[in-house]
Amino acid sequence: MKRLILSFFAWSTMVASAFSQTYQELSERAFATTEQDSLELAKQYIAQAMKADPANPHNALLFSNLGTIQRRQHQYDQALESYTMALNIAPRAVPVLMNRATLYLELGKEELAKMDYSLVLDLEKDHSEALLMRAYIYMSQRNYKFARADYEHLLKLVPQSYSGRLGLATLEQKEKNTDAALAILNAMLAGQEEPDGLTASQRAVLYVARAGVEQEMNQADLAVLDLEEAIRQDPSQAEAYLMRGQIYLSQKKKGLAKRDFEKAAALGVPRVEVRELLQQCK
């Protein structure tokens, strides 16, 4: 987030004309207090700066920073309004479009987020984060053809992208190309394309993903082994407990299944999602 704010700051200083000293001082104080997490004080400086010079093009940055502060304070409607005001002043500002798209996703407005990511890609066709996020949205909408195009574009730019490769493996699984999905996940776990290695948490996610493919291929024993390894790598992997519990339940191992479902709930899986599963363990 800081990188986006800083890059937009550099952009805005180039397009803005000379600021009045008061306006510039207020803007600098707003930026400094935001960096220090003094968010309420930063909001006050932003409001004072915009009041001092309402027509200043630098206000696009102030609106964007205000939106980020409001988002951090979970004031989502106000943040959306602030990002939109920033874009009214600077409609081609990529960092603001990215911020608003992320906020739209948090609000469950996938179509609006996709529109903003598409605008970014119209401006910067090789923007890797926009490609990744738009591919994710396309996949969630079952528009697999367009999701594949974005993932493949991303992986041409960044062949070692963890998220890009994992996303493509998930897409292959959804399209029932289980062999292709396994090939991607196996390569990632073998570290063939990751010279710096993977974190334990990243490896755990891959083991869970591979277990999901193996489960679809009716290879329950292999799936359980992968889920056990995922838990060993990262004991906080709630999805691993949930999936293993489902396998145990299908094998009539109700005691083991109940234990895993309860662990998944303790790690954050909504109780409503495991309630029926727990009922089946009686």
KELONU-249751 format. One line per 8 residues: number of its first residue (from 1); their letters; for each residue x, y, z of C-alpha. Coordinates in Angstrom, 1 decimal, m for minus. Example, Ala and Ser with C-alpha at 12.3 -4.5 7.8 and 13.67 -1.06 7.14 Angstrom:
1> AS> 12.3,m4.5,7.8  13.7,m1.1,7.1
***
This chain:
1> MKRLILSF> 0.0,0.0,0.0  2.8,2.4,0.9  4.4,1.7,m2.5  1.2,2.7,m4.3  0.8,5.9,m2.3  4.4,6.9,m2.8  4.3,6.2,m6.6  1.2,8.3,m6.9
9> FAWSTMVA> 2.8,11.0,m4.8  5.6,11.2,m7.4  3.1,11.4,m10.2  1.0,14.1,m8.6  4.0,16.3,m7.9  4.8,16.4,m11.6  1.4,17.4,m12.7  0.6,19.8,m9.9
17> SAFSQTYQ> 1.5,23.5,m10.3  3.1,25.4,m7.5  1.4,24.9,m4.1  0.8,27.7,m1.7  3.1,27.2,1.3  0.2,26.5,3.6  m1.3,23.9,1.3  2.1,22.2,0.9
25> ELSERAFA> 2.8,22.2,4.6  m0.6,20.7,5.4  m0.2,18.0,2.7  3.3,17.1,4.0  1.9,16.9,7.5  m1.0,14.7,6.3  1.4,12.3,4.6  3.8,12.2,7.6
33> TTEQDSLE> 1.0,11.5,10.1  m0.4,8.8,7.9  3.0,7.1,7.9  3.0,7.3,11.7  m0.5,5.8,11.9  m1.9,9.0,13.4  m4.9,8.5,11.2  m7.4,10.9,12.7
41> LAKQYIAQ> m4.8,13.7,12.7  m4.0,12.9,9.1  m7.6,13.2,8.2  m7.7,16.7,9.8  m4.7,17.8,7.8  m6.1,16.5,4.6  m9.4,18.3,5.2  m7.6,21.6,6.0
49> AMKADPAN> m5.4,21.3,2.9  m8.3,20.7,0.5  m10.1,23.6,2.1  m7.1,25.9,1.6  m7.0,25.1,m2.1  m10.0,23.3,m3.4  m9.0,23.4,m7.1  m5.4,22.1,m6.6
57> PHNALLFS> m4.8,19.0,m8.7  m2.7,17.6,m5.9  m6.1,17.0,m4.2  m6.3,13.7,m6.1  m3.5,12.4,m3.9  m5.1,13.7,m0.8  m8.5,12.1,m1.7  m6.6,8.8,m2.4
65> NLGTIQRR> m4.8,8.9,0.9  m8.0,9.8,2.7  m9.6,6.8,1.1  m6.8,4.6,2.4  m7.1,5.9,5.9  m10.9,5.4,5.8  m10.4,1.9,4.5  m8.0,1.1,7.4
73> QHQYDQAL> m10.7,2.3,9.8  m13.3,0.1,8.1  m15.2,3.2,6.8  m15.7,1.5,3.5  m18.5,3.7,2.0  m16.5,6.8,2.8  m13.3,5.2,1.4  m15.1,4.4,m1.8
81> ESYTMALN> m16.3,8.0,m2.2  m12.8,9.3,m1.5  m11.2,7.1,m4.2  m13.9,8.1,m6.6  m13.3,11.8,m5.9  m9.6,11.2,m6.5  m10.4,9.5,m9.9  m12.7,12.4,m10.9
89> IAPRAVPV> m9.6,14.6,m10.7  m7.1,12.1,m12.1  m9.0,9.4,m14.0  m5.8,7.7,m15.3  m4.2,7.3,m11.9  m3.3,3.6,m11.8  m2.6,3.4,m8.0  m6.0,4.8,m7.2
97> LMNRATLY> m7.8,2.5,m9.6  m6.0,m0.4,m7.9  m7.0,0.8,m4.5  m10.6,1.2,m5.5  m10.6,m2.2,m7.2  m9.3,m3.9,m4.0  m12.0,m2.1,m2.0  m14.7,m3.2,m4.4
105> LELGKEEL> m13.5,m6.8,m3.9  m13.7,m6.4,m0.1  m17.2,m5.2,m0.5  m18.2,m8.2,m2.7  m18.6,m6.0,m5.8  m16.6,m8.2,m8.2  m18.0,m6.8,m11.4  m17.0,m3.2,m10.4
113> AKMDYSLV> m13.6,m4.4,m9.3  m13.1,m6.2,m12.6  m13.9,m2.9,m14.5  m11.3,m1.1,m12.5  m8.7,m3.8,m13.1  m9.6,m3.7,m16.8  m9.1,0.1,m16.9  m5.6,m0.4,m15.3
121> LDLEKDHS> m4.8,m2.9,m18.0  m5.9,m0.6,m20.7  m3.4,1.9,m19.4  m0.7,m0.7,m18.5  m1.2,m3.9,m20.3  1.5,m5.7,m18.4  0.4,m4.7,m14.9  1.0,m8.0,m13.1
129> EALLMRAY> m1.2,m7.4,m10.0  m4.2,m6.3,m12.2  m3.8,m9.4,m14.4  m3.7,m11.7,m11.3  m6.7,m10.1,m9.7  m8.8,m10.0,m12.9  m8.0,m13.6,m13.5  m9.2,m14.5,m10.0
137> IYMSQRNY> m12.5,m12.6,m10.7  m12.9,m14.3,m14.1  m12.4,m17.7,m12.4  m14.8,m17.0,m9.6  m17.4,m16.0,m12.4  m16.6,m19.3,m14.2  m15.3,m17.4,m17.2  m12.4,m19.8,m17.5
145> KFARADYE> m11.4,m18.8,m21.0  m10.6,m15.2,m20.0  m9.1,m16.3,m16.7  m6.7,m18.5,m18.5  m5.7,m15.7,m20.9  m4.8,m13.4,m17.9  m2.9,m16.2,m16.0  m0.9,m17.1,m19.1
153> HLLKLVPQ> m0.2,m13.4,m19.8  1.0,m13.0,m16.2  3.2,m16.1,m16.3  4.9,m14.8,m19.5  5.8,m11.7,m17.6  6.6,m13.4,m14.2  7.2,m17.1,m14.8  7.9,m17.8,m11.2
161> SYSGRLGL> 4.8,m16.1,m9.8  3.6,m18.2,m6.9  0.1,m16.8,m7.0  m0.1,m17.0,m10.8  1.0,m20.7,m10.9  m1.3,m21.6,m8.1  m4.2,m19.8,m9.8  m3.6,m21.6,m13.0
169> ATLEQKEK> m3.4,m25.0,m11.2  m6.8,m24.2,m9.6  m8.2,m23.3,m13.0  m6.9,m26.6,m14.5  m8.6,m28.4,m11.6  m11.9,m26.6,m12.2  m11.8,m27.5,m15.8  m11.2,m31.2,m14.8
177> NTDAALAI> m7.6,m31.1,m16.2  m6.4,m32.9,m13.1  m3.1,m34.1,m14.6  m2.2,m30.6,m15.7  m3.1,m29.3,m12.2  m0.9,m31.9,m10.5  2.0,m31.1,m12.8  1.9,m27.5,m11.8
185> LNAMLAGQ> 1.6,m28.2,m8.1  4.3,m30.9,m8.2  6.7,m28.6,m9.9  6.1,m25.9,m7.4  6.6,m28.2,m4.4  9.7,m29.6,m6.0  11.0,m26.0,m6.1  12.0,m26.4,m9.8
193> EEPDGLTA> 10.9,m22.8,m10.6  11.5,m21.2,m7.2  15.2,m20.5,m6.6  14.6,m18.8,m3.3  12.4,m21.6,m1.9  8.9,m21.4,m0.5  7.8,m20.4,3.0  6.2,m23.0,5.2
201> SQRAVLYV> 2.9,m21.4,4.8  3.2,m21.3,1.0  4.1,m25.0,0.9  1.2,m25.8,3.2  m1.2,m24.1,0.8  0.3,m26.1,m2.1  m0.1,m29.4,m0.2  m3.8,m28.6,0.5
209> ARAGVEQE> m4.3,m27.7,m3.2  m2.7,m31.0,m4.3  m4.8,m32.9,m1.8  m7.9,m31.4,m3.3  m6.9,m32.6,m6.7  m6.1,m36.1,m5.4  m9.4,m36.2,m3.6  m11.2,m35.5,m6.9
217> MNQADLAV> m9.1,m38.4,m8.4  m10.4,m40.7,m5.7  m6.9,m41.0,m4.2  m8.0,m40.4,m0.6  m4.9,m41.9,1.0  m2.5,m39.6,m0.9  m4.7,m36.7,m0.1  m4.6,m37.5,3.6
225> LDLEEAIR> m0.8,m37.7,3.5  m0.6,m34.3,1.8  m3.0,m32.8,4.3  m0.9,m34.1,7.2  2.2,m32.6,5.6  0.3,m29.3,5.2  m0.5,m29.3,8.9  3.1,m30.1,9.8
233> QDPSQAEA> 4.3,m27.2,7.7  1.7,m24.8,9.0  m0.5,m25.9,12.0  m2.8,m22.9,11.4  m4.0,m24.3,8.0  m7.8,m24.5,8.8  m8.6,m25.7,5.3  m6.3,m28.8,5.8
241> YLMRGQIY> m8.3,m29.8,8.9  m11.6,m29.2,7.1  m10.7,m31.3,4.1  m9.1,m34.1,6.1  m12.3,m34.2,8.3  m14.4,m34.6,5.1  m12.2,m37.5,4.0  m12.4,m39.2,7.4
249> LSQKKKGL> m16.2,m38.7,7.4  m16.5,m40.4,4.0  m14.4,m43.3,5.5  m16.8,m43.5,8.5  m14.0,m42.4,10.8  m16.4,m40.2,12.7  m14.2,m39.6,15.8  m11.3,m38.4,13.7
257> AKRDFEKA> m13.6,m36.3,11.5  m15.2,m34.6,14.5  m11.8,m33.7,15.9  m10.7,m32.1,12.6  m14.0,m30.2,12.1  m13.7,m28.8,15.6  m10.1,m27.8,15.0  m11.1,m26.1,11.7
265> AALGVPRV> m13.8,m24.1,13.5  m11.3,m23.1,16.2  m8.9,m21.8,13.5  m11.6,m19.6,12.0  m13.8,m21.6,9.7  m17.3,m20.3,10.3  m19.2,m22.6,12.7  m22.2,m22.6,10.3
273> EVRELLQQ> m20.0,m24.3,7.7  m19.1,m27.2,9.9  m22.4,m27.5,11.9  m23.9,m30.0,9.4  m20.6,m31.9,9.1  m20.4,m32.2,12.9  m24.0,m33.5,13.0  m23.0,m36.3,10.6
281> CK> m20.2,m37.3,13.0  m22.7,m38.5,15.7
***
